[in-house]
Amino acid sequence: MIILASKSASRRTMLGAAGVEFELRPAAIDERALEAELGDADPATVAMALAEAKALSVEGRGRPVLGSDSVVSVGGRRFNKPASRTQAAEHLQFFSGKRMELHSAAAIAVGGHLRWSDVARATLQVRELSDDFIERYLVAEWPEVGQCVGVFRIESLGVQLFESIEGDMFTVLGMPLLPVLGALRELEELPA
């Protein structure tokens, strides 16, 4: 059994559906402080640093600790989860008609040492969003999307934000699941 150092419902669902037994122990790190330390680092580097920090921050007592995080960038600007419904609407207005890059990273630590890490990228073309659509969308999806970088749940109404998606669906959901499963097999946490 592994430790999942994440609060994400999507990551819990992915692991559970894939048959991975885990104990939930969300990491208590200051993500914004770590991002500030990284300054203008590219989104992949930030996602990886956050995933690694989460994996290293939870004591696994010899069991693998899986940390994961996602970073959204649009127009060269990184975005975090919206702090309010008003900010969510502002994010969606900014995203409208633009290409979104989503980097999802995962890291596994054992005994306080990183054993594996990976980052994957998906590109999502946001369609032109009317103010009316944004309002209706947030009426239906808030506050749940307040916990989502990019202000969407792809498995819900969030799919309506996009014209096209390039990349692995697991990456869009918030974790490069296939590489994670491969790493867990290498660590003998899953049968080969």
C-alpha positions in Angstrom: 0.0 0.0 0.0 1.3 3.5 -0.9 0.7 6.9 0.6 -1.1 9.5 -1.5 0.1 13.0 -0.5 -2.7 14.9 -2.3 -6.1 16.2 -1.5 -7.3 15.8 -5.1 -10.5 13.9 -5.6 -9.5 13.2 -9.2 -6.1 11.6 -8.2 -7.9 9.5 -5.6 -10.4 8.3 -8.2 -7.7 7.5 -10.8 -5.7 5.4 -8.4 -8.7 3.6 -7.0 -10.0 2.8 -10.5 -6.6 1.5 -11.4 -6.7 -0.9 -8.4 -3.9 0.9 -6.5 -4.3 0.5 -2.7 -3.4 3.7 -0.9 -3.7 5.6 2.3 -4.6 9.3 2.0 -2.2 11.7 3.8 -2.4 15.1 2.1 0.9 17.1 2.2 1.0 20.3 4.2 3.3 22.4 2.1 3.1 26.1 1.2 2.7 25.8 -2.5 2.6 29.5 -3.2 5.8 30.0 -1.2 7.6 27.3 -3.2 6.3 28.8 -6.4 7.6 32.2 -5.3 11.1 30.7 -4.7 11.1 29.3 -8.2 10.4 32.7 -9.7 10.0 32.6 -13.5 10.7 28.9 -13.8 8.8 27.1 -16.6 5.5 25.4 -15.7 7.0 21.8 -16.0 9.7 22.7 -13.5 7.2 24.2 -11.1 4.8 21.2 -11.3 7.7 18.8 -10.7 9.0 20.8 -7.7 5.5 20.8 -6.2 5.1 17.1 -6.7 8.5 16.3 -5.3 7.9 18.6 -2.2 4.6 16.8 -1.5 6.2 13.3 -1.8 9.1 14.3 0.5 6.9 16.1 3.1 4.9 13.1 4.2 6.4 10.3 6.4 5.7 7.0 4.7 7.3 4.7 7.3 9.1 2.8 4.5 6.1 2.9 2.2 6.2 4.8 -1.1 4.7 8.3 -0.9 3.2 9.6 -4.1 3.1 13.4 -4.6 1.4 15.0 -7.6 0.6 18.5 -8.8 -0.5 20.3 -11.9 0.3 23.7 -13.3 -1.7 25.6 -15.9 -0.2 28.3 -18.1 -2.0 30.5 -20.7 -0.2 33.1 -22.8 3.0 32.6 -20.9 1.3 33.3 -17.5 1.0 30.6 -14.8 -2.4 30.3 -13.0 -3.3 28.8 -9.6 -6.6 27.7 -8.3 -9.0 30.6 -8.2 -9.4 32.2 -4.7 -13.0 33.2 -5.4 -15.8 32.9 -7.8 -15.0 36.3 -9.1 -11.4 35.3 -9.8 -12.6 32.1 -11.5 -14.7 34.2 -13.9 -11.6 36.4 -14.5 -9.5 33.4 -15.3 -12.1 32.0 -17.7 -12.4 35.3 -19.5 -8.6 35.4 -19.9 -8.5 31.8 -21.1 -11.2 32.4 -23.7 -10.0 31.6 -27.2 -6.5 30.8 -26.1 -4.3 27.7 -25.8 -3.9 26.3 -22.3 -0.9 24.2 -21.4 -1.3 21.8 -18.5 1.7 20.2 -16.9 1.0 17.4 -14.5 3.8 15.9 -12.5 4.2 13.0 -10.1 7.0 11.9 -7.8 7.5 9.0 -5.5 9.7 9.1 -2.4 10.6 6.2 -0.1 12.3 6.8 3.2 12.6 10.5 2.6 14.5 10.0 -0.7 13.1 10.6 -4.2 13.0 7.4 -6.1 11.1 8.4 -9.3 9.5 11.5 -10.9 7.9 12.4 -14.2 6.0 15.3 -15.8 3.6 15.2 -18.8 2.0 18.0 -20.8 -1.4 18.4 -22.4 -2.4 21.3 -24.7 -6.1 22.4 -24.5 -7.6 24.8 -26.9 -10.2 26.9 -25.1 -13.1 28.0 -27.3 -14.4 31.5 -27.3 -16.4 31.8 -24.1 -19.3 34.3 -23.7 -19.9 36.1 -20.4 -23.3 34.3 -20.3 -21.7 30.9 -20.7 -19.1 31.7 -18.0 -21.9 32.8 -15.6 -24.0 29.7 -16.3 -20.9 27.5 -16.0 -19.9 28.9 -12.6 -23.5 28.6 -11.4 -23.4 24.9 -12.1 -19.7 24.1 -11.2 -18.8 26.5 -8.4 -17.4 25.8 -5.7 -16.1 22.5 -7.0 -14.0 24.1 -9.8 -12.4 26.3 -7.2 -10.3 23.4 -6.2 -9.1 22.9 -9.8 -6.2 24.6 -11.5 -7.6 25.8 -14.8 -11.1 26.2 -13.3 -12.4 23.0 -14.9 -13.2 19.4 -14.2 -12.8 17.6 -17.6 -15.0 14.8 -16.4 -17.9 17.2 -15.9 -19.1 20.4 -17.6 -15.6 21.6 -17.9 -15.3 19.6 -21.2 -17.5 22.3 -22.7 -14.7 24.9 -22.4 -12.5 23.3 -25.1 -12.4 22.9 -28.8 -9.6 20.4 -28.8 -7.3 18.5 -26.5 -3.8 17.1 -27.3 -2.3 14.8 -24.7 -3.0 12.0 -22.3 -6.4 12.3 -20.6 -4.8 11.2 -17.3 -2.5 14.2 -17.5 -5.6 16.4 -18.0 -7.2 14.8 -15.0 -4.1 15.8 -12.9 -1.5 13.0 -12.9 0.5 11.1 -15.4 -1.1 7.8 -14.4 0.5 5.4 -16.8 4.1 6.3 -15.8 3.0 6.3 -12.1 1.7 2.7 -12.5 5.0 1.7 -14.2 7.0 3.2 -11.4 4.8 1.3 -8.8 5.5 -1.9 -10.6 9.3 -1.2 -10.6 9.0 -0.6 -6.8 7.1 -3.9 -6.6 3.9 -2.2 -5.2 1.9 -3.6 -8.2 2.3 -7.0 -9.8 4.3 -7.1 -13.0 
